[in-house]
Amino acid sequence: MDRGLERGPERGLLTRTVDGVLRRTAQRVPDRTAVRYADRTWSYAELDAAVSTAAAVLRDPEGAGLAAGDRVATYAHNSDAYLIAFLACARAGLVHVPVNHHLTGEDLDYVLHQSGSSLVLADPALAGRVPEDFPVRPLRDAPDSLLAALAAPRPYDADRDPGDLVQLLYTSGTTALPKGAMMTHRALVHAYASAIDALDLGEDDRPVHSLPLYHSAQMHVFLLPYLAVGAENTIVDGPEPAVLFDLVASGRCDSLFAPPTVWIGLANHPDFATRDLAALGKAYYGASIMPVPVLERLRARLPGLRFYNCFGQSEIGPLATVLGPDEHEGRMESCGRPVRHVEARVVDEDGADVPPGTPGEVVYRSPQLCSGYWDKPEETAAAFRGGWFHSGDLAVRDEEGYLTVVDRVKDVINSGGVLVASRQVEDALYTHPAVAEAAVVGLPDERWIEAVTAVVVPRGQVTEAELLAHAREKLAHFKAPKRVLFVDELPRNASGKILKRELRDRFGAA
């Protein structure tokens, strides 16, 4: 028998499968509240029973009639039903395909066809977008929905192999078409154990899950690991500042994960300075680089709040490194050190380790890693060349093993033959009080090859000349922007990552 993970903080994860994480907690604390969403509350026993019923419904020959290994797409907003659908797929031996609910047209068509999904579970308001060649079942808010079917409980049990695929996690596609990272039960269970250990997740925490559940970070770094330890979870529709402030002020939330874009929005909100936020004890950020000046403002306002920097990517579950709250001093730009089940190196183009302090690509080896990309053998071989997964992230490693991400390899700017990391330029711009958000890209230029260009969302009145002068005071001349472009908002994907490819396409021909 595969005993799974037995030592230390992972003791509560003696299970072989994703759905087994919930089943084990339901056996241990059946009457404890597991999840709240809107006006519905589920105990751990009730949630586990709902997952079994949903699994039986999906495998029923007279219903969907799905077979083990079939792909089931979920195209929906946050809800308790979304969580149940994912866990039901895991229990039923199906492969869950979470789909960004913002996708439409060709983008939606690509993911559904590339994954070969046999069924789409969709919110009724979104169902009309699904191509006609895919069968659709309402996820909720309809008499024939999967959620409504839970009113007639049905048992379902099966012994799944930990090596079975359980989810296709489509990458964000910031530089190319999305790829479906093939995640097994074993990979995700290891990732949950790493998250519990590195992020100090405990059964007494009261986390709120406000980011999209189709994104790997909210689901796999927080919601499932918190179910594993038996915490009381609240799911909300989105990261609305007023909702989050109310939950914290009422004592219903003491743990929150959000990408930098959301933390920036919270810090800039007029109520941030006046609301009682003392109950918030743990703040997790990740999915993109947090500007140091923004982090400093947050820490100044909430000095007792413990900050954790979470770094990784979908292909690794998605947590690879963590900078804990006691590690921030003196290294606030760092994303920390590898979590328990991840081994990381920083290498040059030939795959050789670079000395400390020298930029190189981060590569990983881990049981948390995906098995490859769905139906993309060439991309899989390229990503796993040399026996290590190549992340595409450029970083430096110090003598103590702390990593600091410099940039995405494809986002480094070649200005006049000198390589410039966009992050350093962005941090310099964020020190100006009139900069709400900033993204730095390289745009084609006859003289410089690529001209360092800042795209800024302003806060208040500011001119291009002012920001150029400010940047030149902070940076070496070759790193300072040659231009500043003002926009109302920056393009982002669901995880909060700025889509620099879109900025280059939009302004590159200007």
N, C-alpha and C positions, 0 to 999 in steps of 0.2 A: 504493500500500500504506500502511495506517495503521501508522506506525513506533512509535506508542505513546509511551513516556516515555524520553527519551534522555539527559537531562542529570543530572549530579551523582549523588546517592545512588540515583537511580532507574535507573541504567544497567543493573542486573541485571534490570529488568522490561521488557525489550524484547519485549513480548508483547501480544497483543490480547485475550486471554481469561483467565478464572480458571484453567481447567485448563492453559492454556499456561504459567502460573507454575511449576507442577510440572514440566511437560515440559522447560522450559528448564533448570531446575536439574538434572534427571536427565541431560541431555546434557552438562552441565558437570562434575558430580561424581557419576557413576552409582553408584559403590561406597560412597559415604558413607552412614552410617546416617541415615535420614530420620525414622523414627517408631518408638518402642517403646510397646507396650501389653501389660500382663500378661506372658505368656511369649513374645509374638511380636515380632519385629524386622523392619523393612522397610528395605532400602536405597532410595535415590532411584530407581534403575532398576526395582527390584521394585515399588515403590509406583506408579510410572507405568504399568507393565504391568498391574497389578491394576486401575487405574482404567479402562484401555482395555477389559479383559475385562468389567468390571462394566457399562460403557457398552454394549458389544455385547449383553450379556444383557438389559438393560433395553429395547433397541430391537429385539430378536429377534422377528420376527412369530410364531414358534411358541411364544414365551414370553409376556412381558408385552405385547409388541406395541405399545409406546408410540410416539407420534408427536411430532415436534418441537413444543415449546410446551406439551406436556402437563405438568400439575403432579404432582409426586411428593412425598408427605409422608414425613418420617422421624420416627418416634415411638419414641425409644430413648434409652438412657443413653449416657454417654461410651464410646467404643471406637475402635479403628482402623477398624473397619467403618463407623462413622458418617462419618468423614472420607472414606473411599473412596466411599461412597454420594453424598456431596455433589459430589465432583470428577467422579464418573461422570455424574451428571446434567448438570453443566456441559459435559462433553465430548460427551454425547449430544444436546445441544440441548434438554434438559428443564428445567423450572423447579422448583427444589428448594424445599420448604416445611418448614422446621424447626419441630417442634411440641414445646412444653414437655411433658416426660414426666410432669409432675404433673397435667396436665389430665385431667379425666374428665367423663362426662355431657354436659350442655349446652355446657360450655366447649369440650370436644374436638369435639363435633358441629359447633359454630359454625365453628371454624377449618377443619375438613375440608370442610364444605359451602361456606363462603364462598370458599375458594380453588378449589373445583371439582377437588379432587385425584382423579386417575385410579387411583392406587395408593398404598398405605401400606406402607412398610418399617418393621417394628416388631420390637422385642425380643419373643421368645416370651412372656415373662412379662407383657407389656403388651398383646398382641394381642387378648385377650378384651375389652378396653375399647372397641375400635374398633367403630363402628356397623356393622351387618350389611350395609349397602348399599355398603360400600367393600371392594374386593379387598385382601387383605393378603398380603405375603410376608415371611417371617422375615428379619431383617437378619443374624443370627448365631445360633450355638448351636442349629442344627437342620440336618438333612441336606439340606433343600431351601432353605437360606438363601442370600442373596446372597454372603456370605462363603465358603460352601462351594463355590459355583459358580466361584470364582477358581482352583480346582485344575486347571481345563481352560482354559489361556490362549487368548485370542482377540484378534485385532487389531481396532482400531476407530479411525477417524480421520475428521474432518470439519472443514471450514473454517467456523467460527462467526463471525457478525458481532458486533463489539464492542457494538453497540447492542441485541443480543438480551437479553431478560430471562433471568436465571440464578437468581434467588431471590426469594421473597416473605418478607420479614422482618416478622413480626407484632409490632406494638408491644406494650409491656408491659400496656397497658390499666389504668393506675393511676387514670384518671379517667373512662374510657368503654370501650365494646367495643373490642377490638384491631382495628387496621387493618393490612392487608398492604402494607408499603412495597415498591414494585417496584424491585428492584436489577438493573441491567444489568452485563454483564461490564466495560464501560468504567468505570462508577462504582466498582466494587470494586477494579479494578486501580489506579485513581488513589488509592483509600483505602489500599491496601497500600503504595504508594510514599510516601505521607504518613507512615504509621506507621514505616516503616524509617528515614526521615529524622529524625522528631521524637523517636523513642524509642531511637535509637542501637542498633538491632537488628543483630547481627553473626553471622557464620557460626561463630564460636568460642563463642557463648553456648550454655548448656545449659538451655533453658526447660522448665518443667513446666506442663502445661495441666490445671488441676483444676476449672475452672468449666464449666458445661454447654456443650457444643459447639453446642446449638441456640440459644445466645445469641450475638448478633452480636459482642460484644466479644472473647470468647475465640477465636472462629473467625476473625474478620476483622481484628482489631487485632494478634493475636499468632500464632496457628497458621499461617495462610496467609502472612503476611509473613515469618515465620521459615522456612517452606519456600522462600520466594523467595530468601532469602540463603544457604540451604544449611546451616542449623543442625541440631543433633541434638535432636529433640523427644521428650518423654515425656508420654504421655496417661495420666491416672489417673482413677479413678471419681468422685472428689469431693475437696473441700478438707479432708480429715481432718488435724488438726494432727500426729498421730503419724506419718502417712505423709509429710507434707511435711518435718517435722523430720528424718526418716531420710534422705530424698533429699538434703537440704542437707548433712547431716553426712557422708554418704558421698561427696560431691563430684559427685553426678549431677544436681544442680540448682543453678544460680547466678542464675536469673532467674524471677521469679514475679509473676503478675498476680492480684489479688484485690480484691473490693469492700471497703469499710470494715468491713462486718459480719464478714468473714472475718479481716481484720487485727485487729479488736477481739478476736475469738475466739483468735487466735494469741497476742496480747499478754496476754490473761487466762489462758492455759493455764499450769498449774503447771510444765511443762517449759521454758517460754520462757526463764526466767532461767538455766537450767543447761545446756541443750544447746549444742553447738558449731555455731554458725550462721555462722561466719566466711566460708564459701564463698559465701554469698548476696551477690551484688554489685549486682543491680538489683531494685528493688521498685516495681511499678506498682500504682496504685490508681485507682479510678474507679467508674462506674455509679451512685454516689450521693455525697453530700457527706461528706468525711472530717472528723470532729470534730478541731479543732486540738489539743486536749489529748491525744487518742489518738496523733496523729502525733508530738507532742513526746515521748511515752513510748517510741514505737518508735525514734525517732532517738537517744534517750539510751541505749537498750539496745544498738543496733547503729550506732555513729557512722560506720562506714565504708560503710554501705549507701546507695546512690544511689536517691532516691525520685523518681518521675515521677507527676504527677497527670494523668490522662487524662479528658477531658470530651467529651461529645457525645450522640448519640442514634441509634437504629437508622436513621433516615431519611438519615443522612449517613455511613454506612459502618462504624462509628459514631463515628469520631474527628474532633473539630472543633478542639479546643485542647489544648495540653500545657503544663504547668509543669515545666520540667526541674530536675534536681537542683541546678544552680548558680543557680537562680532562686528557691529557696524562702525564703532569708533575707529577712525583712522583709515577705514577702507570702505567708505560709503558707496564708491563706484563699483565695488566687487559684487559678483553674484554668488560668492561663497565657494564651498568645496563640495565634491561629489557626495551624494546621499549613499546610504548603506549598500545598496545593490548595484551601484554604478561605478565603473572604472573609467577614468578619463585621462587623455593625453593631449598635449599641444604639439602639433607636428608641422614640418615644412612640406613643400610640394612633393618631396620624395618619400614622405611618410616617416622621416626621422624626427625624434624629439628635439625641440628647440630649447635653448638655455632659458632659465628664468628671466622674465622681463622682456623676452623677444616675442613679437606677435607670430601666431601660427593658427592653423585650423584645429578646432576641438574635435577629437574623435572619441568614440565610446565603445565599450564592451560591457554587456549587461544582460541578465535574464529578463529585464524589463523591455528590451528592444522588440520592435516589430519583427515579423518573420520575413519582411520584404514588402514590395508594393504589388497590389492586386493587378495581375495580368500585365505587369511591366517588368519583364526579366532583365532588360538592358539597364533600366534605371536602378533596379535592385542590385545588380552586379556592380554598377558604378558606385553606389552608396556604400556598399560593404566591401570595397576593394581592400585587400591586405588583411582581411579578417577583423577590421574595425569599421564601425559606422561613421561616415564622414558627415558632420553636422552642417557644414557651410557657415559656421560661426567663426569669426576671427577673434582671438583672445590672447591675453598674456597670463602667465602663471607666475606667482611669486615664490620665494623660497619656502613658504609655509604651505604651499599648495592651493592658495586662493586664486580663483580665476576672475579676471576682469574682461568682459566682452568689449572689444574695440568696435566691431561692426559686423554685419553680414559680409561675407567674402565678396558678394556681388554688389554691395553698396559702397565699398571703398572707392574714393574718388582719386583719379589720376590727374592731378593738376600740374601741368608743365613738367611731367615726368616724376613728380613727387607724390607719394601716396598720402592722402588725407583721410582720417577717420571722421565720419560725420558726427559721431557722438560727442567728441570734444568740442566741436563747433556749436552744436546744439546746447550743450551745457553752458557755454559762454553766453549765448543769447538768452537763456532762461534767467540769467542774473539781472537782466533789465526788467524793471517793474511793468513795462507796457507790453511784455511778451506773454501771452496766455499759452500758446503752443507754438512749437517750431519743428520743422523737418528740414534737413540739409541734404541736397542731392547734387550730383554732378551733371551739368548740362553741356551738350556739345559746344566747343568753342575753337575757333581757328587758331588762336594763339596758345591757349592753355590746354588743349585737348579736351579737358572737362573743366568747366568753370564752377568753382564752389558757389552754390546758390542756396540761399535760405528762403524757405517758404514759411511765412509767419501768420498766425492768427493773432491779431493785436488785441490788447486790452487797454482801451483808452486811445488817446491821440499820440501817434509816433510817426516819424518819417523814415524813409529808407536811409537818408544820410545819417540820422541819429544812430540807427542800429549798426550801420557799417562802421561808424566811428567807435561805438561801444565795443564791437567785436575786435577791432584792431587794437584796442587797449588791452584786451584779454589774451590775444592769440598772436603767434608768429605771423608775419605778413603773408606767407604762402598759404596759411590755413584760413585766414579771414575770408568771409564771403565776398565775391565780386558783385553780387546783386542780392537784393531782398525783394521778394514778391509777397504781396499781401492777399490772403484769402479769408473767407468766412469760416471755413472748416477744413480739416485735413481728411483725406479719404482713409478709411480704416476698414479692416476686416472685423469679424465678430469678436475676436479675442483682444481687440484694441491695437493691433499692430498697424502702424502707418503703412499704407500701400505706396511706397516710394516709386514703384514701377509706374503707377498711374500719374504721379507727379512728373516723372521724366517724360512720359508720353504726352502729357498735357502741355508742358512748357518747353519741351525740347525743340519744337519747331517754331517757337515764338521769336 
